[in-house]
Amino acid sequence: MSERTEIDEKIQLLREAIETEQAVTFYYNRTSRVVEPYVLGLSSEGNPLLRGFQTDGESLSGKGPGWRVYQVVKIEGLELFGEYFSPERFDYDPTVPWIYEVDTQIP
Protein backbone atom coordinates (compact mmCIF):
# COMPACT_ATOMS: atom_id res chain seq x y z
CA MET A 1 0.00 0.00 0.00
CA SER A 2 1.35 3.46 -0.88
CA GLU A 3 2.00 6.11 1.77
CA ARG A 4 -0.66 8.34 0.16
CA THR A 5 -3.28 5.56 0.41
CA GLU A 6 -2.39 4.97 4.07
CA ILE A 7 -2.74 8.68 4.87
CA ASP A 8 -6.08 8.84 3.01
CA GLU A 9 -7.36 5.87 5.05
CA LYS A 10 -6.27 7.54 8.30
CA ILE A 11 -7.97 10.78 7.26
CA GLN A 12 -11.21 8.94 6.44
CA LEU A 13 -11.22 7.14 9.82
CA LEU A 14 -10.46 10.39 11.66
CA ARG A 15 -13.32 12.15 9.85
CA GLU A 16 -15.66 9.36 10.97
CA ALA A 17 -14.40 9.63 14.56
CA ILE A 18 -14.90 13.41 14.63
CA GLU A 19 -18.34 13.27 13.04
CA THR A 20 -19.54 10.59 15.48
CA GLU A 21 -17.60 11.96 18.49
CA GLN A 22 -15.67 8.72 19.06
CA ALA A 23 -12.29 8.47 20.74
CA VAL A 24 -9.44 6.89 18.78
CA THR A 25 -6.37 4.96 19.82
CA PHE A 26 -3.03 4.98 18.02
CA TYR A 27 0.73 4.99 18.38
CA TYR A 28 2.62 8.25 17.96
CA ASN A 29 6.39 8.39 18.32
CA ARG A 30 6.22 4.74 19.44
CA THR A 31 3.93 5.56 22.39
CA SER A 32 0.27 4.56 22.72
CA ARG A 33 -2.37 7.28 22.94
CA VAL A 34 -6.12 7.54 23.47
CA VAL A 35 -7.37 10.77 21.91
CA GLU A 36 -10.70 12.53 21.51
CA PRO A 37 -10.38 14.04 18.01
CA TYR A 38 -11.71 17.57 17.51
CA VAL A 39 -10.18 19.05 14.34
CA LEU A 40 -8.69 17.55 11.19
CA GLY A 41 -7.02 19.72 8.59
CA LEU A 42 -3.80 20.94 7.03
CA SER A 43 -0.78 22.84 8.28
CA SER A 44 0.37 25.94 6.40
CA GLU A 45 2.79 23.58 4.58
CA GLY A 46 -0.09 21.31 3.45
CA ASN A 47 0.57 18.44 5.89
CA PRO A 48 -2.46 16.71 7.44
CA LEU A 49 -2.87 17.43 11.16
CA LEU A 50 -5.16 16.23 13.95
CA ARG A 51 -5.96 18.36 16.98
CA GLY A 52 -7.34 16.38 19.88
CA PHE A 53 -7.51 15.95 23.62
CA GLN A 54 -5.31 13.09 24.79
CA THR A 55 -7.13 11.36 27.64
CA ASP A 56 -4.84 8.39 28.22
CA GLY A 57 -1.59 6.86 27.11
CA GLU A 58 1.99 7.99 27.04
CA SER A 59 3.86 11.01 25.75
CA LEU A 60 7.56 11.54 25.15
CA SER A 61 7.20 14.93 26.86
CA GLY A 62 5.86 13.24 30.00
CA LYS A 63 2.77 15.47 29.99
CA GLY A 64 -0.51 14.03 31.17
CA PRO A 65 -3.91 14.52 29.58
CA GLY A 66 -4.28 17.62 27.44
CA TRP A 67 -4.58 19.22 24.03
CA ARG A 68 -2.16 18.04 21.35
CA VAL A 69 -1.64 18.49 17.61
CA TYR A 70 -0.53 15.34 15.79
CA GLN A 71 0.97 14.91 12.32
CA VAL A 72 -1.27 12.34 10.63
CA VAL A 73 1.70 10.82 8.79
CA LYS A 74 3.24 9.84 12.17
CA ILE A 75 0.06 8.15 13.47
CA GLU A 76 0.34 4.34 13.42
CA GLY A 77 -2.21 1.62 14.24
CA LEU A 78 -5.17 4.01 14.19
CA GLU A 79 -8.44 2.49 15.42
CA LEU A 80 -11.76 3.65 16.82
CA PHE A 81 -11.51 3.19 20.59
CA GLY A 82 -15.16 2.21 21.09
CA GLU A 83 -16.00 5.09 23.43
CA TYR A 84 -17.95 8.23 22.66
CA PHE A 85 -17.15 11.61 24.16
CA SER A 86 -18.93 14.88 24.85
CA PRO A 87 -17.10 17.92 23.47
CA GLU A 88 -18.63 20.17 26.13
CA ARG A 89 -16.48 18.77 28.92
CA PHE A 90 -13.30 20.51 27.76
CA ASP A 91 -12.42 24.09 26.92
CA TYR A 92 -12.85 23.51 23.19
CA ASP A 93 -13.36 26.63 21.11
CA PRO A 94 -14.24 25.85 17.46
CA THR A 95 -13.31 29.40 16.45
CA VAL A 96 -9.66 28.65 17.34
CA PRO A 97 -8.91 25.32 15.63
CA TRP A 98 -5.06 25.65 15.79
CA ILE A 99 -4.94 24.30 12.26
CA TYR A 100 -4.32 26.41 9.15
CA GLU A 101 -7.00 24.87 6.88
CA VAL A 102 -9.82 22.93 8.55
CA ASP A 103 -11.26 19.83 6.85
CA THR A 104 -13.55 18.46 9.60
CA GLN A 105 -14.19 19.63 13.14
CA ILE A 106 -16.51 19.27 16.10
CA PRO A 107 -19.01 22.13 15.78
C-alpha positions, 0 to 999 in steps of 0.5 A, a space after each residue: 500500500 502506498 503512503 498516500 493511500 495509508 494517509 487517506 485511510 487515516 484521514 477517512 477514519 479520523 473524519 468518521 471519529 470526529 463526526 460521530 464523536 468517538 475516541 481513537 487509539 493509536 501509536 505516535 512516536 512509538 507511544 500509545 495514545 487515546 485521543 478525543 479528536 476535535 479538528 482535522 485539517 492541514 498545516 500551512 505547509 499542506 501536511 495533514 494534522 489532527 488536533 485532539 484531547 489526549 485522555 490516556 496513554 503515554 507522551 515523550 514529553 511526559 505530559 498528562 492529559 491535554 490538548 495536542 496536535 498530531 501529524 497524521 503521517 506519524 500516526 500508526 495503528 489508528 483504530 476507533 476506541 469504542 467510546 464516545 465523548 462529549 465535546 462540552 467537557 473541555 475548553 474547546 473553542 471551534 473558532 480557534 482550531 489551531 490548524 491552518 486549513 480545517 477539513 472536519 471539526 466538532 461544531 
